[in-house]
Amino acid sequence: MSLIVRHTAISAAALICLALTGCASSGGGASDSAPPGALATNPFASPGATSFSEVKVKTMRVYGDSYSALDFTEPRGTINWATELRNRGRVERVDNYAIGGARAARGTSTAFDRQISASLNGNNPIKSDDPLNADLAVVYFGYNDIGINGSADGLRSARAGYFDGINTLIRAGATSGSNRIFLTQIHDWSRNPRNDPRTASQVVQWNDFIAGQANANPNIIAVDLYTVFNRIYENPARFGFVNVTTRDFRRSFIDALYLDLNHFGNRGQDVISRTFEHYLTRGWEWASTVNAGAEAALRLNQDIDNRVLLFSHNQRQQPRSGFAFHAMGSLAQEVYQPSRPGAFPLSAHPTQRDFKTTLNPSGQDTRGFALSFHPEQNLGRNVGSLGLAINTSHTPRYFSERHTALSQKTDFNATTVYWHKAVQGFDFTTQASFLRTRTDSYKYDDLLDLRVANAGAGSTWSFEQRLRHSSRRGNLTFSPWLSLTHLTHALDAQTAQSLYTSDVRYAASRSSEWLSGVGLDVQSDPIDLGHRRSLTLGAGLSHLFSFKRDAMAVTMQETGGFGAFGAVQRESFTRPRINRTQLGLNAALSLSPTFNVQAHYATDTGNLKQGQRVSLQANMKF
């Protein structure tokens, strides 16, 4: 046991150094802080973003033909997919260089290379050295290169011009830092009313070529329009279309796909816009589930320390030997109310009731227990106490609004072992936890009236060491402390349904993070209430900050469907640094020498609306 004590003392010294190092190096501004549960940022997310709705491209540069050109859509009164992205808040500025009739092949005044020259010589050059202002280049060519009856040279000139144009953009910084290029795989051009159906094979060849360009270059993503429009062709009514084969200018604003023999109307343009939006945000909600596991682990560590160990740390008398049982749970109430119009459950079976969560804004219902053991003194000199905790959290499987584009919830099951040791006026606590998380997500598209529900899983390992020193001042015990926490996260590979593309296979790298905490707990002596009952009050103030937090590298690959081009999207999702202060209040009511109940309130001072939690615990010694 002496070896363990020496090892713990060394660990504590290292803990103090690392914690102080973390304090000295945190120095981050507001952009480094994030409230509990903040989602992982993607290259286009604003600093500290907490929702995928905060994804916004600084400048989107569009290169293409009449499917993207303002000089084609605006005179016809048709919406433009790029303009729609800006109108929905996904893009701050659109520089649209697309021209009707343009090709990827060189040799005309409207070709891809001429559009790039115009953009590079304009008044808004690509910024390759500004990580906070990520730009997006969208390349959308191929229709005019294939033509009505097919490309005479088998698309050789088109591929050469396209390849040269992409490399020009890369050299200009379009893939540097957080900048990205989207290469657009075209819809089945052969199904347009005016075109020769035999051009279908060239459409596939062209899309294969685009997929190859995306796979060969980092920060270039292939956007699949082929799959979503083939879905529409195969089942128009399901997507709200009545006519997808002939032109109908008037109805193209309502339920027809084509406004003329070769162009989409309003609804088709809207589908293009939403598909691009999907590619801007996909992977966001998947990568962000890592943060949910981290938050659950940190909260669990704090709960065990505050509500299982803290009150025993500062007892004036020698701790009672034997077992102590701690039953823990949140005070969140799940109140049933009649379902509102449009309320939609995640499960496949609708219900007439849905949940309204009170007292706990996070909506999670947390339950668990801990079992502590303090050996008899004759077993060893100040052996310390050991414990095991089992916890679970559950969020009702119902989302508040059917028409929310994305809703998520994360549940977890956790197992923790902990050891508490007092050495010469210091308390050492070591906690090791394993959390298994499950995330359910729901997506909805009101234009297509489509919804998908997906479930994923992951795991988090947490190892925390905490050093505490207690001293008395009158009837109060003051306990300053330092902590060091290491977390590692892994997400299981998952195949998820998509609203617009074929199913997507997600995989991610393992990530880790280091966090340091410092705090002060204050506890009163027991207040005698008579009849062998007493009340103990406590309060705590703490600050937690992360000094190293790995990004989450995610790969996304469409698994099949009509496109089946196998393009792989690779993204690295950085995660905002944790930098927050929390206030906690404790009260313990002792009803007998072997039984007491505790109430605990905690709030994140920087996020009072969503950072409050109230919980209850019962303890029994035997």
N, C-alpha and C positions, 0 to 999 in steps of 0.2 A: 504493500500500500504506500510505503514511503516513496517508492519510485514514481507512483502515480502523482503524489503530491508535488515532487520535484518537477515532473513533466508539466503539471498544471501551472506551477509558478512560472516556468519558462514561457508557456503559452500565453499566460497573462501579461508578461512583460512585452512579448511581441504584439499582443493585442493593443496595449497602450500606445506603443510606437506607431502601429498602423492606424489606429483611430486618430491620433494626433496628426499623422501625415494626411489622413483624409480630410481633417478639418482645415489643414493649411492649404490643401490643393483644391478644395471644392470651388471656391471663388467663382462659381458660375453665375451668370445673370439669370433673369427670369426665364429665358429660353431654355435653361437647363432643368427647370423644375417641372414636375408633373403631378397631378392629383392622383389619389389611389385609383387603380384600375385604368390608368391612361393607356390608350392603345398605342401600339408600335407605329412609328411614323414611316411613311414611304417617301420616295424622293420628292414627291410633290406636296407633302403635308406641311402645314404651317408649324413653326416651332411650338412645342407643347400641346399639339393637337390631341384631343380626346375623343374624336369621332371621325369616322371615315368621310363624313360630310365636309370635313375641313381640308380635304385634298383639293389643291388648286394649282394649276400650271401657271407659272409667271407669264411666259410668252409661248404660244403655240404657233409654229410656222407650218403652213400647209402648202404642199406641192402636189399638183394633180391636174385633173381634167375637169370636164363639165359636171361631174358628180360632186365636185368640191367647189367649183368656181362661183363666186358671187355674181359675175356677169351673166351667168346662166340662170341661177335660181331666182335672184331678185326681180328681173323683168317679168318672170312668170308668176310672181307672188308666192313662190314656194319657199319654205324654210330651208335653211342651209345647215347641214349637220354641225359644221364647225362653229357657226354663230350660235346654235342651240347649246353647245357645250359652254360657251361664254354666258349665255342667258341663264343657264342653270347654276352658274357660279363655279364651274369646274375650271374655267380658264379666265385669267385676268385680262389678257390681251391676245387677240388673234391677228397675225400677219398672214393674210391669205394671198399666195402667189399663184394659185391654180388658175388655169385658163382653159376655156372650152376648146376641145379638139387636140389638146396637148398629148404628147407621147413621151415615153421614157427614152426612146431612141433619139440620138442626136440628129441634127440636120434641119430643124425648123426653128422659127423665131419663138415658138411657144414651148419648146421641148424642156425636159427636166433640167438640163444643164443651164439653159437660159434663165429659168426660174431661180435656180440656186445663185447664179450671178447677181440677179436682181436683189435677192435677199441679203447676200453678203456685202453688197455695195450700198445697202439702204441705211437708214438712220437708226436702226435697232439691231446692231450686230449680235451674234451669238456670244454669250458670256460663259466662258469655260472655267472660270476661277471663283465663282460665287456659289457656295454650297447652299445658301438660303434662297436662291432664286433659280430653281430648276426650270429649264426650258425643254420643250418637246417639239420635235420635228416629225410631222406626219407625211409620209410619202404614199400616194394613192394613184398609181398608174396601172395601165394594162389594157383597158378597154379599146382605146384607139390603136394600140399596137397589134392587138389581135384583129380588130376590124370586123366588119359585118360577115365576111366570108372566110376569115382566118388570115394569119400572117404568112406572106409569101416566102419569107426566108426562115420560117420556123422559129421566129422570135429571137434570132441571133442578134440583130441590131438592137432590139429592145433590151436584151439582157446586158449587152455591152454598155449601153447608155445608162442603164439602171445601176450597174456595178460601179461605173465611174462616178456617177452622181452620189451614191452612198459614201464612197471613199472621200469625195470632196467634202461632204458634210462632216465626216469623222475628223478629217484634218482641221476643219474649222472649229472643232470643239463640241459638236452636237452630241457626242457620247462621253464627254469628259465630266468628271465629278458626278453631280446628280442629274445631268442632262440625259435625255433618252431620245431614241428614234423609234417610231412606230412604222413598220412596213405593212401595208394593207394587202391582205389576200382578197382578191375580188370575188364578188358573187358569180354564180354561173351565168355568164354573159350569153351563153348559147340559148338560154331560155327567154331572152328578150324577144318581143313580138317581131322585130325586124331582122333578127340574126339567123344565120345558118346553124341548125342544131349540131352540125358536125364540128363546130368550133369548141365543143365541150372538152375535147381532149387537150386543146391548147390552153384552156382555162386551168386545167389540172396541172399541166406542165409549168405554167407561169406561177401558180401558187406553190408548187414544189420548189421552184427556183427562189421565190421569196422566203420560204421557210429555211432554205439552205443559207441564205444571206443572214437571216436572223440568228441561226444557230452558230454561225462562224464568227460572230462579233459580239463582244460584251456590250450590255446596255442597249441592245437592239431587240425589239419585240415584234413578233409577227401577230397581226390582228386578223382574226379569221371572220370575214364576212360571208364566206362560202356556206358555212354550216347554218347560220341563223336564217339566211334567205332560202336555203334548201328546205329547211323545216317549214317555212312559210309556204313554199311551193307545194309541198306534199300535203299540208293540212291547213289551208287558208283560214277556214272558219275558226279554228282553235286560236289563231292569232288576230282575230278581228277583221280579216279580209274577206271580201266577197269575190273579187276579180283580181287574179294574178297573171292573166294570160294576154289580155288585150289592153289597148290604151283607153283611158277614160279620164280626161283632164278634170272634169267637174268632180267625179267621185274619188279622184286621187287625194282629195283633201279629207275624205271620209273613210272609204273602205276599199278603194282600188289601189293597186301597187304602181301602175304606170300612168304618167301624165302624157307621155307620147310614146312613140315606138321604141325608144331606147333609154328612157330616163324614169327614175322613180319620182313620185309626187311626195306630198307632205309626210304621209305615214312611213314611206320607205326611207326618207331622209331622217326621220325621227328614230327609226330602228338603227340606222347607221350610227347616229349620235349616241344612243344608249349602249351600243356595243363598244364604242370607244370608251365610254365612261366605265363600262365593266372592266376593261383592260387597265384603266387608270387605278382602279381601286381593288381589283381582285388580289388576293393574297394579303391584303391589309387585315381583314378580320381574322384570317387564319394565323398569321404571324403574331397578332396581338394577344392571342390566347396564352402565350408565354408569360405576359405580364400578369394575367389573372392568376397563374400558378405562383408567381413570385409574391404577389400581394397576399394570397392565402397563406403562404409559408411564413411571411413576416408577421402577419396578424396572429397566426397560431403561436409562433415563438413568444410574442408579446403577451398573449392570453395566458400561456402557461407560466410565464415569469410573474405577471401581475396578479393572477388569481389562484395560482397553485403554490408558487414558491415565495412570493413577496411577504405575505403575512407570517409565514413561518420563519423567514430570514430574521425578522426583527422581534421575535418573541424574547421577552426578558428572561424567562425561565428556560431550562434545558428542554429541547423538543421531546415530546412524548414518543417513546419507541413503539414500533408496530406499524400497522398499515393506516393509510388515510385514503378515503375514497372521495373523489371530487366529481360531481355531476355538473356539466357546463352546458349552457344553451343561450341563444339570443332571445331577446324579448320581442322580436319582430312578430307581428300578428298578420296572419293571412285571412283577410275578411272577404267573404263571398258577397258578390253583388250581381244583380241582373246584367246579362251581357249587353253591351252597347252595340248599336248597329255597326257591323264591320269587324267586330272582335273576332279574332281568328286564333285558335289554339295550334300549337306546334304539332300535337299528336294528330293522327289520321282521323280521329273520331271527335267531331265537334261536341261541345257541351254548352249548356245554357247558362253556365256560371263562369266568371273569371275572377282573378285574384286582385285585390287591392292591398298593397303592403303599407303598413304604418310602422312608426317608431324606428325602423331600420331602412333608410333610403336605398341601400344597396339591394334590398329585396331578398337577401339570402337568409335562409332559416338554418342556423348552425346549431348542431347538437354534438355532445361528446362527453367523455369521462376521462379521468386520470386516476391512476392508482399509484400512490407513493409509499415507499417503505423506508423506515428509519430503524437501523439495527439496534439491538441492545448494546449498551456500552461495553459489556464484557467481551463483545466480539472483536473489539479493536478500538484504538484510541481515535475518537472523533472520525468515524468512518464516513459520515455524510449520509445523504439520502439518495435513493434511486427511484425512478418512476417510469411509468408507461402511460401514454395518452392515446386515445382513439377518438378522432373527430370526423365529422361529416358535415357538409353544407349542401343545401338543396334550394334551388330557386324554382318557384312554380313554373310549370311547362306551358306558360301562356304568355303571349306578347300582347301589349296593350292596344296596338292599332294594326289592323290588317294592311293598311296602305303605307306603313313604314317600309322604306326601301330595304333596310337591314335591321334585324333585331338579333341579339345574342344573349346567351346566359351560360355561365360556367359553374359546374358543381365539382366538388372534390371530396375524396376520402383520404384521410391522413393518419399515419402512425408515427408517434414520436417517442423516443427514449431520452431521458434526461437524468443528469447527475448533479447534485448540489453538495458542495464541500466548503466548510468554514475553516480558514487557516489564518491564525494570528490577526484576527480582526477584519479579514477580507472574506468575502463570499465569492466562490467560483461556481459558475453554472455552465454546463455543457449540454446542448440540445441537438439531437440529430433527428431529422424528420424525412419521411418519404410521402409525397402527395401524388395521388393519381387523379387527374382532372378529366372531366368530360365537358365538351362544349357543344351546345346546340345553336344553330344559326338558322334564320328564316329570311328569305329574300322574296321581294315582290316587285313586279313591274306592272304598273297600272295601264300602260298603253296596250300591252299584249295580254293583260289579265293572266299573268303566269306567276306561279309561286313555287319555290323549292325549299325543302328543309334538309339540312345536313347535320351529321353528328361526327365529332372528332374527339380524339383523346391524346393525352400527353402525360408526362411525369416530371416532377420536380424533386430534387434532393436539396435539403437545407442542413447546414452545419453552423451552429452559432455558439460562440463563447462570450460569456459576460462576466465582468469583474465589478464587484460592488463592495463598497466600504460604508459601514453604518456607524453613526455617532449620535449620542443623545444630547438634547438641549431642553432641559426642563422635562415636560411631559411629551415631547416630540422626538421621534427618531428620524434623522436625516440620512438618506442613502444615495449618494452620487454613484453613478455607474458608467461604464464604457462597454461597448459591444463590438464584435466583429462577426460578420455573417458572410458565408459563401453559399451561393445558390448555383445549381446547374439545372438546365432545362432540356427536355427532349420532347419533340412532337412525333406522334406516330404518323407514318405515311397514310394518306387518305385520298380516296377518290370521291370527289364531290360533284353533285349535279350543278349545272350552270343554266342560267336563264337563256343565254344566247349561244353558247358554243356547245360542243360535245362535253361529256364529263371530263373533269380536270383532275389529274393526279398531282397531289401536293407532296412535297418532301422538304425537310429542313435540316440544317446543321444543328448540332448540339451547341448551346450557348451557356455562358456562365456570367456571374456578376459578383462583385465584392461590395459590401455595404458596411458602413460604420455608424454607430449610434452613440450618443452621449445624453445623459439625463439625470434628473434628480427626483427621487421619491421621498415624500414626507408622510409619516404615519403617527397617529396619536397613540397614547397608551389607552388600554381598554377603559371605557367609561362604564362604571358599575350601574346597572339598571335594577339591581335587586333580584332575588330569587335565582341566584347563580347565572344571571344573564348579564351580558355586557355588549357595548357597541364600540367598534374601532373604526376610525375614519382615516382616510388617506387620500393623497393627491400626488400627481406626477406630471412633470414637464420633460419632454424629450425631443431631440432633433435627430433625424435619420437622413443620411445622404449616401449616395453611391459614388465611389471613386473609380470604379471600372465596371463597364456594362457592355458586354458583347452585342454586336448587331446579330440579327437573325437572318441567315442566308436561306432563301426559299427558292426551290425550283418548281415550276408549274408546267405540266405537259398535257395537252388535250389528248384524250385516249382513243378517239375514233369519230364516229358519226359520219356525216357526209364528207367532211373535209379530210380527216385522217392524214394530215400532213406532218404530224409529229413534231411541230415546232416546240422548242423548250424555252420558256421564259425564266430567266434567273434574276432575282432581285435580292438586294440586301436591305433589310428593314432595320434602321437604327431605332433605338429605344430611348425615350427621354430620361435624363438623369433624375433620380429621386432626390429631392431636397425639400424636406417638409418638417414642420414642427407640430407636435401633437400634445394635447392636454388630456389628462385622465383623472377621474375621481373614483374612489373606492369607498365602500362601506361594508363592514362585516358585522353581522349580528350573531353573537354567540348565545345559543339557546341552552346549551349544556356543555360540560367539559369535553364532550366527544362530538358535538354537532353544532355547525354554524352555517349561515347562509351569507352570500356576498352579492352585492350589486356593483356593477361597473359601468361607467360612462366614459367614452373617449370621443374626441373630435379632432379632426385635422384643421388647424387654425387657418390654413390657406384655402380650405374647401368646406366651409361650414354646411353647405346645402347637402352635399353627398358624402361627407366624411364623418358623419356621426354614427355611433353604435352604442347600443344599450344591451347589457347582458346580465344574466343571473346565474348563480352557482350555489350548490349545496355541498358541504364537506362533512364527512363522517370519519372519525378515527376509531380504530378497533385493534 
